Amino acid sequence: MNILQIKNLTVEIDKILILKDINLEVKKGEIIAIVGPNGGGKTTLIKTALGLIKQYKGSVRILGKKPEEAVKTGKIGYLPQKAQIPKNFPFSALDVVLLGLINKKMDKKEKIELAKRYIFFVGMEGFENHPYGKLSGGQQQRISIARVLVSDPEIIFLDEPSTGIDFVAQEGFYDFLKKIRDEKGITVVMVSHDIGVVGRFVDKVAGLNRFLHYYGHPRGFFQKHILERLYGSDVELVIHSPECVTCEHFHSDFKGEK
Amino acid sequence: MIELISIPFVQNALIGGIILSVLLSVLSLFIYLKSWSFINVGISHATFGGLALGFFLGLSPTFFGIVFAVITGFLIGYISRKGQIHEDISIGILFSVSMALGVILITLSPNYNTDLFTFLFGNILTISREDIYILAFFTVFSLAFIYTFFDRIMYCCYNEEVAYVSGINTTFYYYSLILIIAVATVLSVKLVGVILASAMMILPAAFSNQIFWHYRGILLLSIFMSIVMVVAGIFVSFYFDLPSGATIVFLYSSLFGFAVLIKKVLQKV
């Protein structure tokens, strides 16, 4: 069953073509990574799928509905780029997670118990009453993930979720995504720059730069002609991993020159 | 002081001031979180054009002030959400036009018998019993709305797009909040004036956030300090024959500056 179906999607913003003829199908329980260069339309694609961008040509169906209808079901989770959340928002970590239960008809005590369970699930127990703004980047992401998960979504959209998390922690983060998919059957669609890392954790990669240059298994993605089409010519791919003993630095996953 | 409190217009000023303090300090939390201070300044200045039009036509300035404030608020909100023109530019143009229109209409007005200064900086002598009833009714209505939908409004402040994806009708809460802020601005003109009305919706949360990080602490301290500052400002302005709005805002700003200074010093210690 396709939980997300995009057909012939074209998006123009202020007369600038952002996405052209995108066709994409995501099945229930899949983990999808949308990768591509900056300005390639990755965030625009997920915002269109979520109904946040309403002007487009083509067809978008999520949970079998139009995006603006689908969001009303409360079955969609969204984690935007980290910079979009106010840094010092006057909430505790628990308050942030409770936002995810805003549509649930439960009493306050039950909501708090459930929110605490998810804080434990993301490994943040003991931080319930900490100021959200004082948590580290990685801790804030975990709490935000708990907010997304506590609402019991069928599909979640994550926009660059590993931003602010160091390389080693990223590995744990992607393992964590697999865990929630395996345990809860949640479909995950994420935007990422870390093509080397996501290649090992996702079911499908969508290579996007205005056009969808590739959509399929990660193994097929790492081919010179596909990467050249996506990022430009003369691409050099350098993938670092914890097993790579010769690598002194983990600061660069990908090097591309036009 | 007891003699002073027994004077009817001082009573009106105190009652009106305390009701306003509660309303404006609660609104200040959302304005602070949404970084709407400039939107708020735009609305308060635009109010002047409406008040002047009311005077010019010999009709209710408050009514026309509310109409102008609401229209300006919705226009700024619309432009801000659409993002087609930079909101700073649109706000700057809108409130300048409204202020210019206000000055021209006030000057041409055959009914012009009120000091322009009163509109701009407030005058506690002008608060009537009728004003208090309107203010009390509006405050109860607004606070009931905010109390009922507090979690949803806070979700919109946290991130409007995330709230929308969670099924929240963000457009409804956005414009409801702007509507309440616009009307509250007009109702606060007699106390603090159009120039300073926005300060009373920015200072409370900005000050309280220097002391508390959690929204409950910010809200409670905002309400308490606003009441203290407004009451103190009314007495000081009465004793020294100063404009009430300027006195209240000066006292509050000084307190804010002091709080920032103390916080900086404590962080260094």
Interface residues (C-beta under 8 A of the other chain):
Chain A: K47 L50 G51 L52 V71 K72 T73 G74 I76 G77 Y78 L79 P80 Q84 I85 P86 N88 F89 P90 F91 S92 D95 V96 L99 G100 I102 N103 P131 G133 K134 S151 F157
Chain B: L33 D151 R152 M154 Y155 C157 Y158 N159 E161 V162 Y164 V165 S166 G167 I168 N209 F212 W213 H214 Y215 I218
